[in-house]
């Protein structure tokens, strides 16, 4: 039975649950509980942390021998196959202002990240520009890049390299399916969910012209650049958590409606990637909710470079958390840091809201914070030299993929039915 909160309590709870401090605190609470043997689902094996960190360091050295590690962001997937698609887009944009280029890059990043949920094991994409056959995140990234530059998300044929409210709202499953080469023999998990998400993005952007509006009244996600970047200084600075807060504050209505606090005046306050867990404490209406905001944080990581390329300094990178998705979470299960108490869970189908999945993701967030300094020590780097965004890239995500490939041909250790909006 749904609990009903006063509107004031619901607003207070939603504000709390949109903070990475709440994400970390609640994740650490579930980790402490699991270490005490009180978890129904997992055993934590602390002795496995060091060898797992060693594996991550080995993968990082292989991927980045110079140890010049970029951020874990969508822009890495645009580089699939060794192709610099960022430069391709810059060439297609032509001679434009720094702000106009940044808006286009943010348009692309937001749309592409929202399309980045797990593709499933049977989907692939052949890049018509290079002939490369790509799958999973790289395939999704290149497919979305090509769709973007061809104008799929723009309402203006003369301005293809943009996403705007009208273009997003008119998107159909057939259009996206064709762009992503989806067919009977090439199924993409959650196609309808992805399209619905982008259409809701268009609706939300259109409803907030004070944030996303621009010249001529055209509303675009990329206008977030103007909302975030101060104009009264020659050396603009923005905090990473402020980027996340802006994304959560403006885009929260796009997320699935079931994750919401019901208020006594009949309204729902959407929480997004925030799920119920019986062992999570909290004040008022926030009790029992475990927040993650994985896609929003992944998007925040993916906006760092467009902002920095526009000469904006981004501070406080480690205020963001590790990403609780199946590569990082899989690293911990496959590396033996987490052990299932019931092995049958590995063969069962789960949903994102199942308590064992919520807990797995929470333990992933907390354990990534513990793994990061061990990885840095293995590589001889400091937190300044290797912030969490680089640990993920080097890194934990890549090592999770290596172990998944070695053990199961690349599939995750747990089977999660995705609607295209979480994983």
N, C-alpha and C positions, 0 to 999 in steps of 0.2 A: 504493500500500500504506500502511495506517495505521501511524503511528509509535506505539510504546507507551512511556509515561513512567512513572516511579515515581510513587506517589501524592503524595509530598511535592513533587516537581518539578511535577506537574500542578496542585496547589493553589497553589504559588508563581506559576506561569504565569498561572493564572486570576485571581489577585489583581492581578497586574501589568496584565493585559489589560482589567480593569474600571476602570482609571484613565484619566481624560481626559489625563493627562500622556503616557501611552502612545499614545493616539489622536493627539495633536498631534505627538509626536516621530516616530512612524512615518509620518504623513502628510507632515510636512515633509521627511523623508528621501526619499520618493517624488517630492515636488516638486523637490527639488534634483537628483535623478537625471533627471527630465524636462527640467529647464532645461539640463542638461549634454548633452542630445540622446540619452540612453540609454533613453528610453521606447520601447517597441514600438508604443504606441498614440497618444500625444499629443505635440504641440508646444506649448510655452508661449509666448505672445506678450505680453511684459510691457508693450509699448506700448498694449495694449488695456485695461489695468487702469484708467487714468485716465478714459477715456470711459465705461467701464462704471460706475465710481463716480459719474460725473456723471448717468448715467441713473438709477441707484438714488436719488440725491439728488432728482432731478426727480419720480420716482414718490412718494418720501416726502413731499415738499412738497404734492403733489396729494392724497395720502391723509390727511395730517395737517398742514394749513396752519399750525397754531399750534406745530408741532414738539413737541407733547406726545404722545409716541409710547408706546403701551402695549407690554407684552411680546408677543412672538410666542408665542401659546399657543392652546390649544383654545378658550378663552373668546371669542376673536375670532370663531370660526365660529358660536358660539351667538348672536352679534349679527347674523347674516346678515339682510339685508333691513331693517336698521335697527330690529330688534325686540330689546328688552332681556330676553332669556330668563332671565338670571341673577336679575333681580328677580322674574320670574314664579315661578321655583323657590322663592325666598325666601318669597313669598306662600303658595305651596302647603305649605311646611314649617310655616308659622305661627310662633307665639312659642315658639322653642326656644333652648337655650343656644348660645353661640358655638361650643363644641366639637361639639355635635350638628350644627349647620349645616355646619361645616367637614368633618365626616365624610361628610355627604351629598354635598358638593361634590367631595370627593376620590373617593368612590365613582363619581360621574358622570365625572370627569376621567379616571380610570384606564380605565374601560370604554370611554369614547368615543375616547380616544387609541388604544387597542388595535384599534378598529374603523376607524382613520383611514388605513389603507394605500390606495394608489391605487384609485379606483373604476372606472377605465376610461372611455373616451370616450362610451359608449352608455347610461350609467345616469344617472337623475335622480330627484329626490324632490319631490313636491308637498306642502308643509306644510299639513295639514288645518286648522290654526288660522288661517292667513293667506292660503292659496291661492297662495303664492309657489312657483314651480318653481325648484329649486336643484339644482346638480350638484357633482361633485368634493368637495373638503373641506367646503365649506359645506353641501352636501346631506347628507353623512355626519354632520356635526356636528349638524344640526337633527334628522335622523332618529334619531340615538342619543339626543339630548336628549328627544325625544317618547317614544321607547321606554322610557327610564329613568323619566320622570315618570309613565308609565302602569303601571309596576311589572313590566316584562318581566324584569328581572334580580333581582327580589326574591322570596323564598319566602313573604313575608307580605302577603296582599292588603290588610291594613289599614295597611301601611307601604310604599307604592309607591315613594317617593323614596329608594331604597337599592338597593345591589347586595350580595348575600351569597353565601356559598359554595354553599348549596343551590340558590338561584335560578340561579346561573351554571352549575352542573354539570348542571342539567336542561334547559338551553337547547337547542333543536333548530334545524336549518337552516331548516325550514319557518317556525318562529316568527320568526326573525330576517329571513328573506326576506319574510314578510308585513309585518313592521314597516318594512322598508326598501323596500316596494313593488316587489320583484323579480319579474320575469316574463320570458317568452320575448322580448318586445319591450323589456324594460327590465333587461338582464343586469348583474349586479354582479360585477366581477372578484374572485375569491378568496372567495366566500361560505362555502364549506366550511372554508377555512383560518381565517376570522374566527371561526366558531363553535367550531372546535377550540381556538383560542387562548383564547377566553373560558371554555370548559369546563376547560381546563388551569389557567386563573387560579383558578377555583373550587376545584379540587383542591389547588392550592398554598396558597391562603389557608386552606383547611380543615386542612391539614397543619401549620400554624404558629400555633396558638392563642396562643402566647406573644407574638406580634406582632400578629395580626389578630383575636384573640378579644376578647370584651367581655361585658357583663352577659348572663346567660342562655345563654352559650356560643355565641352567634351570631357567626360569623367574617365580617368584611367588609374589603374593601380600604381603606375609609375609616378603619379603626382605625390605619392608618399614622400618622395625626395624633397619636395618643397615644404612639406609639413614637418619633416624632421630636421632639416638643415637650417641653422640660423643664418640670417642674411646680413646681420649687423657686425660681422667680423670678417677679416681676411683669412683667419685660420679657424674655420668652423670645426666644432667638436661635438660628437654625440656619443652617449653611453650605450653599450650593447643592450642593456636591459631596457633602456628607453625605446629602442627599436622594437624589442619584443612586446613591450607594453602597448606601443602604438598599434602593432599588428593585432594583438589580442583585443584591444579596445575597439578597433574599427571593424575587424573581420569576424568577430565572434558569431554573428548571426548565420554565417555560412555552414557552421558545423552541425552534425546530426542533432535533431531536436530532443532525442531521448535523454541526452546528458544535460539536464537543466534543473534548476531549482524552481519549484512551483510556489507562487506567492499567493497571499490571501486575497489579492485583488484580481485573481484569474490570469495573471501573466506568467510567462516562463522566462527565466534568465538563463540563456545558453551558457554552458561551461566548456563546451568543446571537448578536447581530449582529456577528460577528467572522469574517473570511473569509481564505482562503489567497491569498498573493501571493508569487511566487518570489523577488522582489527585496527582501522585508522581512526584515531581520536580527533577531536577538533572542537572549536567553539561554535555554538549555535548551528546554523544551517550548513556550515562547512564540515561538520562531523561526518565521518564515514566516506568522504571523498578523497581520492588519490589523484592529484593533478599531474599531467605530463607535458602537454602541449608540444608533442614531438614535431609535428609538421610545422608549427609556428616557430619553434626554435631552429629547425632545419632551414626554414626560410630566413630567419634572422642571420644564421651563419652565411647564407647565400647572398645576403645583401651587404655583407661586410666589404667585399671587393668592389662592387659598383660605387659604394660610398668612398672608399679609399682611392679608387681611380679618379674620382671627382675631387680629390684633395681634401676630403673630410677625414679627420682623425677619429677613429672609433676606440673608445676606452672601455675598461672593465670587461674584457672578453670572458673571463672565467666566472662571471656572474651567471652565465648560461650553464646549463647542465649537459651531461652526456646524453646522447639520443637513445631512448628506450625502444629500439626496433630489433628485428630478428637477427641482424648481423652482430651487433654488440651483445645482445642477450644470448645469441647462439654461441659466441665466443666463450661466455662464462659457463654455459652448460657443456659444450664440447671440450672445453679446457679443464673441466672437473671442479671448477670453483663452486658451481651449483650442481647438486645431485637431486634428481626427482625421488621423492619418497615412494611414489607409486610409479614404476616404470610404464604401466599401461597408459599413463598420461601422454606419453610420446606417440602413441598410436591412435589416440582419440582426436576427433575434430573439436576445435574450440572457437569461441567468438572473442572479440576484443574485450567484452565486458565480463567474461568468466573470471572468477576471483583468482584462479591460479595464474592466468595471463596478466591480470593487473599486478599481482605480486611479483611475477617474473620481471615485468618491466620496472617496477619500483626497485627491486634488488639490483637490476642492471644499472640504474641511475646511481645508486649509492656505491656500488662496487667499482664503477668506472672512476669515481672520485678517489678511491683507494688504489686503483691500478695505475692511474696517471703518474704519480710521483715515482712509482717503481719503474715504469717505462723510462721516465726521464733519467733516473739514476743509471739504468742500463746503457743509455746513450750518452751520458755525460752532459746533459743539457739542463738548463734551469727552466722554471715555469715561465719566465719572460721569453726565453728562446723557443719554448715549446708549450704554448697555452693549450688548453683542453681541445680547442678547435683543431689543432695540429696533431694532438695525440689520437684523436678520432680518425684523422685522415691517414696518418702514417702507416698503420695504426690499428686501432682496435676493430674498426669496421672491416678493413682489409684482412686482418688475421681471422676474423669471424668467417669471412668468405672462404679463406684458405681451408680452415678446418671443416666447414660444411661440404666443400668440394671433395676433400679427402675422405670424409666419413659417409656421405650420402649423395654424392654427385651434385652437391650445391643446394639441396633443399634445406629448409630450416629444421631445427630439432623438434619443434612443436608445430602442429598443423593448425593454422588459424584461418578461418573463413574471413576474407577481407571484402569490405564494400568499397574499397578504393579511397578511404579517407583517413585511415590510421596507419596501416603498415604499407 
